[in-house]
Amino acid sequence: MSSTAWNQPVTPLRPRGVALRRRMLDAMYKAGRGHLPSAFSLTEVLQVLYDSVLSHDPARPLWPERDRLILSKGHGCLALYAILADKGYFPAEDLDAFCAFDSHLGGHPERGHTPGVEASTGSLGHGPSLGVGMALAAALDGRPSRVFVICGDGESDEGAVWEAMLSAAKHRLDRFTLLIDHNKLQSWGRVADILPLAPYADKWRAFGAGVAEVDGHDPDALETTLRALPVEPGKPSVVILHTVKGRGIPLLENNPAWHHKTKLGGEDYLSLLEALEGAAS
């Protein structure tokens, strides 16, 4: 199905997804700032990756043969931090200090600072190139490691993203997967209005990738798709995740005004929490 014709996901949120979002909401409220909607659209894909797809070991975060996950859209880091804490890379209580001066959990991920973080990201568009380098190194070393990179679709305005895919295709890196959080929004508005990307799937195919599309909020569909990688043997994979920015809280959903918020008040927090808890019913 064409990405332009894909209907918005309507998959009900599951309790685990709501619990992870609750951790993110609490962390943002205590920090006083954060990119909450950008993290909410990532929740299910990170959950499925760390629960049942990635080969990783929280007790050995630098295990050489691990799979690598790079969050290129680093502003969505609350979702990564929530799942890393959930899997035991660091105590869940550390989320309470998100963005604090002496915290290891900054507003963007930092390698060497937070256990489980594979790359320092935030300047958009560089994650795919880092991932291609990691995948090529693994191939040259004969390691079984796979590399997954998560980009935003607005981030795909960056030319470096497409150059990375050309390189991955040239080297036939079929253990490299680019996951696109296709929520159809970027910081100030709709991707279609700012810099249209359609026909999205066809563009990735033209750059040498095997392409799959999936409801990014459906854990079962995500697991089926990600376990079947590569999409085409001998080619890098692109998985277009059809998501809703801010999924789980109606006020945040598809609302560019909530891309980044500061100074969330107590009444606002309680209102958002009530809406989130209702999403699981």
Secondary structure, DSSP 4 states (H G I P E B T S, - for coil): --GGGPPPP-PPPPHHHHHHHHHHHHHHHHHTEE-HHHHHTTHHHHHHIIIII----TT-TT-TT--EEEESSGGGHHHHHHHHHHHTSS-GGGGGGTT-TT-S--SS--TTTSTT--S---STT-HHHHHHHHHHHHHHHT----EEEEEETGGGGSHHHHHHHHHHHHTT-TTEEEEEEE-SEETTEEHHHHS---SHHHHHHHTT-EEEEEETT-HHHHHHHHHT--SSTTS-EEEEEE--TTTT-TTTTT-GGGSSEE---HHHHHHHHHHHHHTT-
